[in-house]
């Protein structure tokens, strides 16, 4: 029976199922089980992204490693010095920590950067080609600019959507009056530009329908929680 469905369709169904369970549980249950299950959901999403990525090669795995390292250690610098993002602290909800940062934060960085890059590449591909033909500009140059800067903007937008929900769920807290500083989004933009530059120039397939679906699923998940979570 499963052979009738493509890999990305199966992955999308699994993602919808677990995000729906988590959404209902967080909105209508006082049991912390659903919040405590967030690490499982993050890890599952990561594994599904890797599973559905076509023609995995060394560059793809190297890209994962680079995002893990830069994403994680930028958070280490942020939490321990305040030089990046601002004054914030992680709780224990996201699991095992190293240098006061949950290890799964590296996974979260990969999910956001990869999905933003794939989505930008996929959704804007036809537009970029059309503009390139109209203005006689190299398509590859326009595509690189779009993927890097539009993808980084999409990643920042996703972080903006996620931040208030994460605070309500006690994933992390901000110092001072608890407000999310503009500096956080500036740092997100700059680091995202760096990571999406790596994404664009590393030689691996930039196609994954599930990554686009997952970004939409998670955006809807956080939008509903941001609107209705007390």
Residue, then its C-alpha position, 0 to 999 in steps of 0.5 A: x500500500x505504501x508503494x502507491x505514495x511517494x517518499x515526500x508524500x509519506x514524510x508530509x503525512x507523518x509531519x502533519x500527523x505529529x504536528x497536529x497531535x502536538x498542536x491539539x495537545x498544547x492548546x487543549x491539554x495542561x499535560x506538559x507531555x506535549x511540550x516535553x515531546x518537542x525534541x522528538x518532533x525536531x529530531x523526527x523532522x530532521x530525519x524526514x528531511x534527510x530521508x527525502x533529500x534526493x541524491x545525497x552526496x558528500x557536499x550535502x552531509x558537509x553542509x549539514x555539519x557546517x550548519x550544525x557547527x555554526x548554528x550551535x556555536x553562535x548560540x553558545x556565544x550568544x548565551x554565554x556572552x550576549x554578543x549575538x542575539x542578546x540576553x537570553x537563556x535556554x530552559x531544559x525543555x529542549x533536552x541535553x545541553x552543552x555550554x548552556x545550549x541544547x544540542x538540538x538547537x543545531x537541528x533547529x538551525x538546519x531545519x530552518x536554513x535548509x527549508x528556507x533555502x529549498x523553498x526559495x529555490x523552488x518557488x522563485x525558480x521560474x520567476x528568476x528565469x523569466x527576469x533573467x531573460x527579460x534583462x539579459x542577466x545571468x540566471x545563476x547570478x540572480x538565483x544565487x542572490x535570491x536564494x541567499x537574501x530572500x532565503x535569509x529573510x524567510x528564515x528571519x520571518x520564521x524566527x519572528x513567528x516562532x519567538x513568542x510561542x517559544x517564550x510561552x512554552x518556556x523553551x527560552x527566556x529573554x533578559x531585562x523586560x523580556x522583550x525580544x530585541x531587534x538585535x536578535x533578528x539582525x543576528x539571525x539575518x546575518x548568520x542566515x545569509x552566511x549559511x545560505x551562501x554555503x547552501x547555494x554554492x555547495x554542489x548538491x540537489x536543491x530540490x525537496x518537495x517535503x522541505x517546502x511542505x514542512x516549512x508551511x506545516x511549521x509556519x501554520x503550527x506556530x501561527x495557530x499557537x501564536x494566535x490562540x496559546x494562552 
